[in-house]
Amino acid sequence: MGAPPLPAHPDPQLDAILGSGLPHELSYALGGPFHLLLPDRFDANVAAFEQALTEAGVEGRVYYAKKANKAAAWMDRCALSGTGVDVAAAGELRDALGHGVRGEDVVVTGPTKAEGLLRVAVLQGCLIAVDALDELERVVAQAQAAARPARVLLRRLPPAQPHSRFGLDDRELESALARCAEAAEAVVLEGFSFHLSGYDPQQRADLAGELVELCLKARVLGLRADRISIGGGFAVDYTAAEHWERFLREQRPDHYHAGKSFAASDFYPYHSPVAGADALRAVLAARPGGSGRPLAERLREAGVALLLEPGRALLDRAGCTVFRVQGVKDRPSGYGILTVDGSSLSLSEQWFNSEYLPDPVLLPAHASPGEPYAACVGGATCLESDMVTWRKVRFPARPAAGDLLVYPNTAGYQMDSNESPFHELPLPPKVVLDTAGGTTRWRLDRHPLA
């Protein structure tokens, strides 16, 4: 009856936390769903990307894409370590600066930017990814008003994705380069960037190779042009290949509540053979255009630094989401519907007409042996579509009121992207776990919207 299992990769550290009784204590204390954050995992992921750059002998910089998770904990870590931060809105910039991240360590991306965002970015010395010719003019005006030069990257429209709404085409790039040379006292062109959808290392290396050539071209005009940003797009590997392949092969509508159907293309690729820092290694080892020297060698030879803006990949295994079961309804057709004390707004894939696929883990309030039990998971709202999990997940026993469901590895883009206090349900708080010194202590995250 249940769908094929899709367990997350084994995680002994998380298993120890879940087996400690702490989740039940927090559920009782907080009175609702919550998110657990593991900042030490964030630190380890940043270090892994930095190590990949070092191994390749490439100068570079890692910027955390703040949109992936709003928690203050990540900003605290970035401020202490000097890790860069990628922001796209004035509120994100204020939050980063307020937690001690220096303006020079911030890159401002996003489409056409609000005037207030540009003003603060120029005043604080942020690096600004310019997305349009009129935006470049506004940056020049802000720099002139502030009597300090603005640091800019020119964003390239990917030739392979010509319908993207991000970036400058060839004609616009020519105009932007000429304008940067003309306004050299107001803007410092530090290099180029792009926004590329997808996770293909070769595509990212191909476009990065083009940006290296653009840097060389810009230097002929007397422009600095010594760095490129290749954005994010570093996949996260959630589950083993055999589980993912079986799931895609066998999943069908009767594995879901109400016969819900999903195409394979609706899902994030929950298994990736090359992920995280290894995906960066693949990009650096790839030969742009499929020939010539590897990207890493081209960067070294041209004296070009590589900037990265990972979000999800820096949050891999850095958090999970916990719901409490409020009730169980047995369906005549042989499966159950669990109702939990939150909503699907706290697992963002549902609101993109998709499904967060790694299996939730059942933490019973009381040990009780039983037969395996298939159930989907519904939220506590009055909407038919509020399904946290449409799949009929096969649990080891029939869940009961008071049990907990733990969704693993949700820190990247699952928490808080779409959360709303619908029905006056409170937003799930974020609980930060400090595991330094061999002990585990917890505190609430300090973000005002957490």
C-alpha positions as CSV (number, residue, x, y, z in Angstrom):
1,M,0.0,0.0,0.0
2,G,2.8,2.4,0.9
3,A,5.0,4.2,-1.6
4,P,8.6,2.9,-2.2
5,P,10.7,4.0,0.8
6,L,13.0,7.0,0.3
7,P,15.1,7.3,3.5
8,A,17.6,10.1,3.9
9,H,21.2,9.2,4.1
10,P,22.2,7.9,7.6
11,D,23.1,10.7,10.0
12,P,24.5,9.4,13.3
13,Q,24.6,12.9,14.8
14,L,21.0,13.5,14.1
15,D,20.0,10.0,15.2
16,A,21.7,10.7,18.6
17,I,19.7,13.9,19.0
18,L,16.4,12.3,18.1
19,G,17.1,9.4,20.4
20,S,18.0,11.7,23.4
21,G,14.4,12.6,24.2
22,L,15.1,16.3,23.4
23,P,12.6,16.6,20.5
24,H,9.7,15.5,22.8
25,E,10.8,17.9,25.5
26,L,10.9,20.7,23.0
27,S,7.5,19.8,21.6
28,Y,6.0,20.0,25.0
29,A,7.8,23.2,25.9
30,L,7.0,25.0,22.6
31,G,3.5,23.6,22.1
32,G,3.7,23.2,18.4
33,P,5.9,22.4,15.4
34,F,9.5,23.6,15.4
35,H,12.7,23.5,13.3
36,L,16.0,22.3,14.7
37,L,19.2,24.0,13.4
38,L,22.8,22.5,13.6
39,P,25.2,25.4,13.0
40,D,28.3,23.2,13.2
41,R,27.1,21.5,10.0
42,F,26.9,24.9,8.3
43,D,30.5,25.6,9.3
44,A,31.6,22.2,8.0
45,N,29.9,22.8,4.6
46,V,31.5,26.2,4.2
47,A,34.9,24.7,5.0
48,A,34.4,21.9,2.4
49,F,33.8,24.5,-0.3
50,E,36.8,26.5,0.7
51,Q,38.9,23.3,0.7
52,A,37.8,22.6,-2.8
53,L,39.1,26.0,-3.9
54,T,42.4,25.5,-2.1
55,E,42.9,22.0,-3.6
56,A,42.5,23.5,-7.1
57,G,44.8,26.4,-6.3
58,V,42.1,28.9,-7.2
59,E,41.6,32.1,-5.3
60,G,37.9,32.4,-4.4
61,R,35.2,33.4,-1.9
62,V,32.1,31.6,-0.6
63,Y,28.9,33.7,-0.1
64,Y,26.0,32.1,1.7
65,A,22.8,32.7,-0.3
66,K,20.6,34.1,2.6
67,K,17.3,33.4,0.9
68,A,17.8,29.7,1.6
69,N,17.0,30.1,5.3
70,K,16.2,33.2,7.3
71,A,17.7,32.1,10.7
72,A,20.0,34.5,12.5
73,A,22.2,31.6,13.4
74,W,23.7,31.5,9.9
75,M,24.4,35.3,10.0
76,D,26.2,34.9,13.3
77,R,28.4,32.1,11.8
78,C,29.2,34.2,8.7
79,A,30.1,37.3,10.8
80,L,32.4,35.3,13.0
81,S,34.1,33.4,10.2
82,G,34.2,36.1,7.5
83,T,32.1,34.0,5.2
84,G,30.4,36.2,2.6
85,V,26.6,36.7,2.4
86,D,24.5,36.9,-0.8
87,V,21.4,39.1,-0.4
88,A,18.7,40.3,-2.8
89,A,16.6,42.7,-0.7
90,A,17.0,45.6,1.7
91,G,15.7,43.6,4.7
92,E,18.2,40.8,4.0
93,L,21.0,43.4,3.8
94,R,20.0,45.1,7.1
95,D,19.8,41.7,8.8
96,A,23.3,40.7,7.6
97,L,24.8,44.0,8.6
98,G,23.0,43.9,11.9
99,H,24.6,40.6,12.8
100,G,28.0,42.0,12.2
101,V,28.7,40.9,8.6
102,R,30.8,43.6,7.0
103,G,29.5,45.4,3.9
104,E,32.6,44.4,2.0
105,D,31.7,40.8,2.6
106,V,28.2,41.1,1.1
107,V,27.2,40.6,-2.6
108,V,23.9,42.1,-3.6
109,T,22.1,40.1,-6.3
110,G,18.5,39.8,-7.4
111,P,16.7,41.4,-10.4
112,T,16.2,45.2,-10.7
113,K,17.0,46.5,-7.2
114,A,15.1,49.0,-5.1
115,E,16.7,52.4,-4.7
116,G,17.0,52.1,-1.0
117,L,18.9,48.8,-1.4
118,L,21.3,50.3,-3.9
119,R,21.9,53.3,-1.6
120,V,22.9,51.2,1.4
121,A,24.9,48.8,-0.7
122,V,27.0,51.6,-2.1
123,L,27.5,53.3,1.3
124,Q,28.5,50.0,2.9
125,G,30.9,48.9,0.2
126,C,28.9,45.9,-0.9
127,L,29.6,44.2,-4.3
128,I,26.6,44.8,-6.5
129,A,25.6,42.4,-9.4
130,V,24.2,44.8,-12.0
131,D,21.3,43.2,-13.9
132,A,20.3,45.9,-16.4
133,L,21.6,49.1,-18.1
134,D,19.2,51.4,-16.2
135,E,20.3,49.8,-13.0
136,L,23.9,50.6,-13.8
137,E,22.9,54.3,-14.2
138,R,21.2,54.3,-10.9
139,V,24.3,52.7,-9.3
140,V,26.5,55.4,-10.8
141,A,24.1,58.1,-9.5
142,Q,24.2,56.6,-6.0
143,A,28.0,56.4,-6.1
144,Q,28.3,60.0,-7.2
145,A,25.9,61.2,-4.5
146,A,27.8,59.2,-1.8
147,A,31.2,60.5,-3.2
148,R,32.5,56.9,-3.1
149,P,32.9,54.4,-5.9
150,A,30.5,51.5,-6.2
151,R,31.8,47.9,-6.5
152,V,30.0,46.1,-9.3
153,L,29.8,42.9,-11.3
154,L,28.0,42.9,-14.7
155,R,25.6,40.0,-14.9
156,R,25.7,38.0,-18.1
157,L,22.6,36.6,-19.7
158,P,23.3,32.9,-20.2
159,P,23.3,32.2,-24.0
160,A,22.0,28.7,-23.3
161,Q,19.0,30.2,-21.4
162,P,18.1,33.2,-23.5
163,H,14.6,33.5,-22.0
164,S,16.0,34.1,-18.5
165,R,14.9,37.4,-16.9
166,F,18.4,37.8,-15.4
167,G,21.4,39.4,-17.1
168,L,22.7,41.5,-20.0
169,D,22.9,40.3,-23.5
170,D,25.9,40.9,-25.8
171,R,24.8,44.3,-27.0
172,E,23.9,45.4,-23.4
173,L,27.3,44.1,-22.1
174,E,29.1,46.2,-24.7
175,S,27.2,49.3,-23.6
176,A,27.8,48.5,-19.9
177,L,31.5,48.1,-20.4
178,A,31.8,51.4,-22.2
179,R,29.8,53.1,-19.4
180,C,32.0,51.6,-16.7
181,A,35.1,52.8,-18.4
182,E,33.5,56.3,-18.8
183,A,32.4,56.4,-15.2
184,A,35.5,54.9,-13.7
185,E,35.5,57.4,-10.8
186,A,32.0,56.3,-9.8
187,V,32.2,52.5,-10.4
188,V,34.8,49.8,-10.1
189,L,34.1,46.9,-12.4
190,E,35.4,44.0,-10.4
191,G,34.2,41.4,-12.9
192,F,31.1,39.4,-14.1
193,S,28.5,37.0,-12.9
194,F,25.6,34.9,-14.1
195,H,22.4,33.3,-12.8
196,L,22.1,29.8,-14.3
197,S,19.3,27.4,-13.6
198,G,20.1,23.7,-13.1
199,Y,22.9,21.6,-11.6
200,D,25.0,20.6,-14.6
201,P,28.7,21.3,-13.7
202,Q,29.7,21.4,-17.4
203,Q,27.2,24.1,-18.2
204,R,28.4,26.2,-15.3
205,A,32.0,25.7,-16.3
206,D,31.2,26.6,-20.0
207,L,29.7,29.9,-18.9
208,A,32.4,30.6,-16.4
209,G,35.0,30.2,-19.2
210,E,33.1,32.9,-21.1
211,L,33.3,35.2,-18.1
212,V,37.1,34.7,-17.9
213,E,37.3,35.9,-21.5
214,L,35.1,38.9,-20.6
215,C,37.5,39.8,-17.8
216,L,40.4,39.9,-20.3
217,K,38.4,42.0,-22.7
218,A,37.4,44.4,-20.0
219,R,41.0,44.9,-18.9
220,V,41.9,46.2,-22.3
221,L,39.5,49.1,-21.5
222,G,41.4,49.7,-18.3
223,L,38.9,48.0,-16.0
224,R,39.8,45.9,-13.0
225,A,37.8,42.7,-13.9
226,D,39.6,40.2,-11.7
227,R,36.7,38.0,-10.4
228,I,33.7,36.1,-11.6
229,S,30.7,34.7,-9.8
230,I,29.1,31.5,-10.9
231,G,26.2,31.7,-8.4
232,G,24.8,28.6,-6.7
233,G,23.5,25.4,-8.3
234,F,25.4,22.9,-6.3
235,A,23.1,20.0,-5.7
236,V,22.4,18.3,-2.4
237,D,22.4,14.5,-2.2
238,Y,19.5,13.5,0.1
239,T,19.2,9.8,-0.5
240,A,21.0,6.8,-2.0
241,A,20.9,6.1,-5.7
242,E,19.1,2.8,-5.3
243,H,16.3,4.3,-3.3
244,W,15.9,7.3,-5.7
245,E,15.9,5.1,-8.8
246,R,13.4,2.7,-7.3
247,F,11.1,5.5,-6.3
248,L,11.1,7.1,-9.7
249,R,10.6,3.7,-11.4
250,E,7.7,2.5,-9.1
251,Q,5.8,5.6,-7.9
252,R,2.3,5.9,-9.2
253,P,-0.9,7.7,-8.3
254,D,-2.3,5.1,-5.9
255,H,0.8,5.6,-3.7
256,Y,-0.6,9.1,-2.9
257,H,-3.7,10.3,-1.1
258,A,-6.6,11.1,-3.4
259,G,-4.7,9.6,-6.4
260,K,-2.5,12.7,-6.5
261,S,0.1,12.3,-9.3
262,F,3.5,13.8,-9.9
263,A,5.8,13.5,-12.8
264,A,9.5,12.8,-12.1
265,S,10.3,16.3,-13.4
266,D,8.1,17.8,-10.6
267,F,10.7,16.7,-8.0
268,Y,14.0,18.1,-6.9
269,P,16.7,15.6,-7.8
270,Y,16.9,14.1,-4.3
271,H,19.9,11.9,-5.4
272,S,22.9,13.5,-7.1
273,P,26.0,11.5,-7.8
274,V,28.0,14.8,-7.6
275,A,26.9,17.2,-4.9
276,G,28.1,20.0,-2.6
277,A,31.8,20.7,-2.6
278,D,32.3,17.8,-5.0
279,A,30.1,19.6,-7.5
280,L,32.4,22.6,-7.2
281,R,35.4,20.3,-7.9
282,A,33.6,19.0,-11.0
283,V,33.1,22.6,-12.2
284,L,36.8,23.4,-11.7
285,A,38.0,20.3,-13.4
286,A,35.7,20.7,-16.4
287,R,37.0,22.1,-19.7
288,P,34.9,25.1,-20.8
289,G,33.4,24.4,-24.2
290,G,34.6,20.8,-23.8
291,S,38.2,21.4,-24.9
292,G,41.3,23.2,-23.8
293,R,42.5,23.7,-20.3
294,P,40.4,23.0,-17.2
295,L,38.5,25.9,-15.7
296,A,40.8,26.0,-12.6
297,E,43.9,26.4,-14.8
298,R,42.2,29.2,-16.8
299,L,41.3,31.0,-13.7
300,R,44.8,30.8,-12.3
301,E,46.4,31.8,-15.6
302,A,44.1,34.9,-16.0
303,G,44.4,35.9,-12.4
304,V,40.7,35.7,-11.9
305,A,39.1,34.8,-8.5
306,L,36.0,32.6,-8.3
307,L,33.0,33.7,-6.3
308,L,30.3,31.2,-5.2
309,E,26.8,31.8,-3.8
310,P,25.6,28.4,-2.5
311,G,22.5,28.3,-0.3
312,R,21.0,24.8,-0.1
313,A,24.5,23.2,-0.3
314,L,25.7,25.1,2.8
315,L,22.7,23.9,4.7
316,D,23.0,20.2,3.9
317,R,22.1,18.2,7.1
318,A,22.1,21.5,9.0
319,G,18.5,21.1,10.3
320,C,15.2,19.2,10.4
321,T,11.5,20.0,11.0
322,V,9.5,18.4,13.8
323,F,5.7,18.1,13.9
324,R,3.5,16.5,16.6
325,V,0.7,14.0,15.6
326,Q,-2.7,15.3,16.6
327,G,-4.7,12.4,15.4
328,V,-4.9,9.4,13.1
329,K,-7.8,8.6,10.8
330,D,-8.0,5.1,9.3
331,R,-9.3,5.0,5.7
332,P,-11.4,2.1,4.5
333,S,-9.0,1.6,1.5
334,G,-6.3,0.5,3.9
335,Y,-4.2,3.5,4.8
336,G,-4.3,6.3,7.3
337,I,-4.3,10.1,7.4
338,L,-2.2,11.7,10.1
339,T,-3.0,15.2,11.1
340,V,-0.1,17.2,12.6
341,D,0.1,20.4,14.6
342,G,1.3,22.6,11.7
343,S,0.8,23.0,8.0
344,S,2.5,22.3,4.7
345,L,3.5,26.0,4.6
346,S,6.5,24.8,6.6
347,L,7.6,22.3,3.9
348,S,7.9,24.6,0.9
349,E,7.8,22.0,-1.9
350,Q,4.1,21.5,-1.4
351,W,3.5,25.1,-2.4
352,F,5.4,24.5,-5.7
353,N,3.0,21.7,-6.6
354,S,5.7,19.2,-5.6
355,E,6.5,17.0,-2.6
356,Y,9.4,16.9,-0.1
357,L,10.4,13.3,-0.6
358,P,12.9,12.2,2.1
359,D,10.8,10.0,4.5
360,P,9.8,11.4,7.8
361,V,11.0,9.6,10.9
362,L,8.5,8.5,13.5
363,L,9.4,9.2,17.1
364,P,6.8,7.5,19.3
365,A,5.8,9.1,22.6
366,H,5.6,5.6,24.1
367,A,7.2,2.4,22.8
368,S,4.5,0.2,21.3
369,P,5.2,-2.6,18.9
370,G,2.9,-3.0,15.9
371,E,2.5,-3.8,12.3
372,P,3.8,-1.5,9.5
373,Y,1.3,1.2,8.7
374,A,1.0,3.3,5.6
375,A,-0.2,6.9,6.0
376,C,-0.2,10.3,4.4
377,V,0.2,13.5,6.5
378,G,-2.2,16.4,6.6
379,G,-1.9,19.8,8.1
380,A,-4.1,21.4,10.8
381,T,-5.9,23.8,8.4
382,C,-9.3,23.4,6.7
383,L,-7.8,23.2,3.2
384,E,-8.0,19.9,1.3
385,S,-4.7,20.8,-0.3
386,D,-2.9,21.2,3.0
387,M,-1.0,18.0,2.8
388,V,2.4,17.9,4.3
389,T,3.0,14.6,2.6
390,W,0.7,13.2,0.0
391,R,2.5,9.9,-0.2
392,K,1.4,7.0,1.8
393,V,4.6,6.6,3.8
394,R,5.2,3.2,5.3
395,F,5.8,3.7,9.1
396,P,7.1,0.9,11.3
397,A,3.9,1.0,13.4
398,R,0.6,2.9,13.5
399,P,1.4,6.4,14.8
400,A,-0.6,7.8,17.7
401,A,-1.5,11.3,19.0
402,G,1.6,12.7,20.8
403,D,4.1,11.0,18.5
404,L,6.5,13.2,16.6
405,L,7.3,13.2,12.8
406,V,10.8,14.4,12.0
407,Y,11.5,15.5,8.4
408,P,15.2,15.3,7.9
409,N,17.5,17.8,6.1
410,T,15.0,20.6,5.7
411,A,17.2,23.6,6.4
412,G,17.8,24.4,2.7
413,Y,14.7,26.1,1.2
414,Q,12.1,24.0,3.1
415,M,11.9,26.0,6.3
416,D,10.4,29.5,6.3
417,S,10.2,30.2,2.5
418,N,6.4,30.1,2.5
419,E,5.5,30.0,6.2
420,S,2.5,32.0,7.1
421,P,0.4,32.2,10.4
422,F,-2.7,30.9,8.5
423,H,-5.6,30.2,10.9
424,E,-3.5,32.2,13.5
425,L,-1.2,29.2,13.8
426,P,2.1,30.4,15.1
427,L,5.2,30.2,12.9
428,P,7.3,27.3,14.0
429,P,10.2,28.6,16.1
430,K,13.8,27.7,15.2
431,V,15.8,25.9,17.9
432,V,19.6,26.2,17.6
433,L,21.5,23.3,18.9
434,D,25.1,24.0,20.2
435,T,27.1,20.8,20.3
436,A,30.5,22.4,21.2
437,G,32.5,20.7,23.9
438,G,30.7,17.3,23.5
439,T,27.5,18.6,25.1
440,T,24.2,19.6,23.5
441,R,22.5,22.8,24.6
442,W,19.7,24.6,22.9
443,R,18.4,28.1,22.5
444,L,15.8,29.9,20.3
445,D,17.0,31.6,17.2
446,R,17.0,35.4,17.5
447,H,15.6,36.3,14.0
448,P,12.5,38.5,14.6
449,L,10.5,36.6,12.0
450,A,11.6,33.1,13.2
